[in-house]
Amino acid sequence: MNAPASIPAVDCVTLERSFPHLAIVTLNRPEVRNAIDGCVATTLARFVAELDEDPSIRCVILTRAGDQAFSAGEGPRAFNEKRPARWLGR
C-alpha cells in the first residue's frame, strides 16, 4: 500500500517525515506560546488523519517551536470567537 501524499506544510503546524516510521509534528506559533487557534486545531486534525492512514508510521512526536512553552492552550481570540457575545458580557 502506498503512503498518502503529504499535506502541504502550514505555518502554524509543521509535519516532518525525514525518518522511516517516524513523524514529527511541531506547533509553530512561538510568538504566542504556541496557543491553539483554528489554524492549529484544523491542521493538527488533518495531520492526525493523514498519519493514521499511513501504515508505515509507527511513532508520532508532538513538539513545539520556541523555548517558552509547549502550548499556552486555547488562545483568547479563539475562545472569544466560539462564545456567544452574551456569555462575554457584551
C-alpha positions as CSV (number, residue, x, y, z in Angstrom):
1,M,0.0,0.0,0.0
2,N,1.4,3.4,-0.9
3,A,1.6,6.1,1.7
4,P,-0.8,9.0,1.1
5,A,0.7,12.2,-0.3
6,S,1.7,14.6,2.5
7,I,-0.5,17.5,3.2
8,P,1.4,20.7,2.4
9,A,3.0,22.4,5.5
10,V,1.0,25.1,7.1
11,D,2.8,27.8,9.0
12,C,1.0,27.2,12.3
13,V,1.9,23.5,12.4
14,T,4.5,21.5,10.5
15,L,4.8,17.8,9.7
16,E,8.2,16.3,9.1
17,R,8.7,12.7,7.8
18,S,12.5,12.6,7.4
19,F,13.0,9.3,9.3
20,P,11.5,5.8,8.5
21,H,8.4,5.1,10.6
22,L,8.5,8.4,12.4
23,A,6.6,11.7,12.0
24,I,7.4,14.9,13.9
25,V,4.5,17.3,14.3
26,T,5.6,20.8,15.5
27,L,3.3,23.5,16.9
28,N,4.8,26.6,15.2
29,R,3.4,29.7,16.9
30,P,6.2,30.6,19.4
31,E,5.2,34.3,19.3
32,V,2.0,33.4,21.2
33,R,3.5,30.4,23.2
34,N,2.0,28.0,20.6
35,A,-1.6,28.9,21.6
36,I,-4.2,26.7,19.9
37,D,-6.3,28.6,17.4
38,G,-8.5,27.5,14.5
39,C,-5.4,27.0,12.2
40,V,-3.6,24.8,14.7
41,A,-6.7,22.7,15.6
42,T,-7.7,22.2,12.0
43,T,-4.1,21.4,10.8
44,L,-3.5,19.0,13.7
45,A,-6.7,17.2,12.9
46,R,-5.6,16.9,9.2
47,F,-2.2,15.7,10.1
48,V,-3.5,13.1,12.5
49,A,-5.9,11.8,9.9
50,E,-3.1,11.6,7.3
51,L,-0.8,9.8,9.7
52,D,-3.5,7.4,10.8
53,E,-3.9,6.3,7.2
54,D,-0.2,5.6,6.7
55,P,0.8,2.1,7.8
56,S,4.5,2.9,7.7
57,I,4.2,5.4,10.6
58,R,4.8,3.7,13.9
59,C,5.6,6.8,16.1
60,V,4.5,10.4,16.1
61,I,6.3,13.0,18.2
62,L,4.4,16.2,19.0
63,T,6.7,19.0,19.9
64,R,6.8,22.8,19.8
65,A,8.7,25.7,18.3
66,G,10.3,28.2,20.6
67,D,11.6,27.9,24.2
68,Q,8.9,29.5,26.4
69,A,6.1,27.0,26.5
70,F,4.9,23.8,24.9
71,S,1.4,25.3,24.4
72,A,-0.4,28.0,26.3
73,G,-3.7,26.2,25.4
74,E,-6.5,27.8,23.6
75,G,-5.7,31.3,22.6
76,P,-8.1,34.1,23.9
77,R,-9.1,35.1,20.3
78,A,-10.2,31.5,19.6
79,F,-12.1,31.5,22.9
80,N,-13.9,34.7,22.1
81,E,-14.7,33.6,18.5
82,K,-16.5,30.5,19.7
83,R,-18.6,32.0,22.5
84,P,-21.8,33.9,22.1
85,A,-21.5,37.6,23.0
86,R,-23.9,37.3,25.9
87,W,-21.5,34.9,27.6
88,L,-18.8,37.5,27.4
89,G,-21.0,40.3,28.9
90,R,-21.3,42.2,25.6
